[in-house]
């Protein structure tokens, strides 16, 4: 058995795939458990969110701020500072209502972004399974050719080099998937950190 064949056979038994078997989705490729959608209770420890918070995007200032705070290119500590500064611009009688709206906007925005990432991971993993199946067939054909005494050495070398290249690309995609698997957790942690700052900025 070639090294390429062994690599591909081991793909289905990689850590993410193995742990996925115990998850709620057997096709989920990540070590991190699949939680398709967050609940407010997972990230909010403050007072009950009023229904009026759902109108957050009616306020252009809050809508713009939600976009800025949700962007992961904006460091978390800088985003938290923006929340504190925004709260400082509000009058005492409006601060809590506006901060409730800010939280609701961030929750909806980041939860939606997280759902999109999870859907993308599932599509990526499905493509990887297809690639693994194709490469296993190709590797088996190369191994069978190698076993023949009259095999054309030049053709065998050409096919073997192509298989090595395609396997290397496949392995790089596996590594990329490992990093992408962390993104839903990163988004969740960001949302929790921002929510905590919002709660601390409210008038008790």
N, C-alpha and C positions, 0 to 999 in steps of 0.2 A: 504493500500500500504506500502511495506517495505521501509526502508531507502535506501536500495540498488536500488530498483526500481526507487525511486524518483531521486537518483543520476544519473542513466542512462538516465532517461527521460529528465533531465536537460542538459545533455551533448550537445545535438544539439543546445541548446540555450545559450551555454557558450559565453563569450565576443568575443573570436576569431571567432567562428562560426557565431555569429550574424553580426559582422562587415564584415565577408567574403561575406555575401549576397550582400553587396553594392560594392564589389570588382569586378575586371574583371574575377575572377575565383570563382564561387560559392562554390567550394569544398576546397578552400584555408582556412586553419584552423587558421591562425595567425592574430593578431590585426594589425600587420604591413602590409601595402598594398603589394601585390605581384607585383614585378617588375622583370621579368625573366632575363633580361639582361641589363647591364649598358651601357651607351654611354660615349664616351670620354668627351663630354661636361659637364657631370655631375660631373667629378672629376678633370678636367684639365682646368686651367685658363691661361696657358702660351701660347707661340707662336704656330702656326699651326704645327702639327706633320708631318715631312717629310716621304715619302714612305720608305726611307732607314732605318727608325727606325724598320721596320718590320723584318730586318735581325739581330735583337738583339741576337738571340741564336747562331749566328755564332761566337760570341766572348765568349770564355769560362769564362773569368772573369765576364762579365755581366751576363751570364747564372747562374753562381754560386751565384753571388750577388743577383740576382732576387729570387733565392730559399731561401736565408737567410732572405732577407727583407720581403718576403711574409709570412714566418712562423709566426703564431700568438703567438707561445711560445717566440718569440723574442720581447721584449717590444718595443712599438712604439718609445719611445724617444731614445732607443739604436739604433733602425733601422735608425732613422733620422740622428743620429750622424754618422752612417756608410756611409750614402749618402754624407754627407758633407766631410768626410774623403776621400771617393773615388774621389769626384770632385777635391779635393786638389792634387791628384796624376796625374791629367790630364794636358796636355799642353793646352795653351790658344786656339789653333786652333782646338782642338778636343773635348773640354769639352762639348759644347752644343750637338754635334752629339752623343756623348756617353751617355749623360744624356737623350736625346730623346729616345735612344734605351733602356735605363734602365726603363724609364717610360712605353714604349710600352710593354716591358717584364712583368712588374708588372701588367699593365692593363690586358693583356691577361691571365696571371696566376691567378690573384685574381678574375677576372670576371668568369673564368672557374670554379674555386673553389666554387664561390658563386652560380653558376648555378647548380653544383652538390649538394650543400646543399639544395637548393630549391627543386630539384627533390626528394631528400631524405625525406624532410618534407612532400611532397605530398604523397609519398608511405607510410610513417608512419601514416599520417592522414587517408588514405584509410583503413589501417589495424585497426586503432582505431574505425572507423565506423563499420567495420565488427564485432569487439569484442563487441561493444555497442549493436548491434543487437542481437548477440548470448546471451549476458548477460540479455538483456531485456526479452527474451524468457524464460531463466532459472529462472529469478526472478518471472515472471508471473506464472510459474509452481509451484514454492515454495509457492506463495501466494494462489494459488488454492488449494494446498494440505493442507495448514494451515486452510483453510475455511471448510474442511471436518471434521465432528465430529469423524469419525473412523480412522483418519490419524494416522499412526505409529509415535509416538513421537520421537523414536530414529532415524528413517529414516529422519524425518523432520529436526531434529537437525543436522544430518550429511549433508544434502543438504543445509541447511541454513548456516552452517559454511563454506562449500565449496564456496557458493555464496559470502559470506563476504570476503573470501580470494581473490577470483578472481576479485571482485570489487575493493579491495584495490590495487591489482596489476594494474588494469586498471587506477585507479586514479593517481598512481605514474607515469604511462606512460603519462597521461594528463599533469602532472606537468613538466615532462621532455620535452614534446613538447613545453611548454611555454618558457623554456629556449632556446631550439634549434631555436625557431622562431626569437630570437634576433641575431643569428649568421650572416644572410645576411647583416643586418645593421652594425654589428661590422666589417665585411669585407669591406663594402663600406666606412666606416669611416676611416679604416686603409689605404685603397687605396688613399683616399682624403688627409690624413695627409702626406703620403709618396710623393704624387704628388706635394703637396705644397712645401715640402722641395726641391724636384728636381727643381721646377721652380725657387725657391729662390737661388739655387746654380748655375744657368746659368749666363753666361756673357750677360748682356743686351746691 
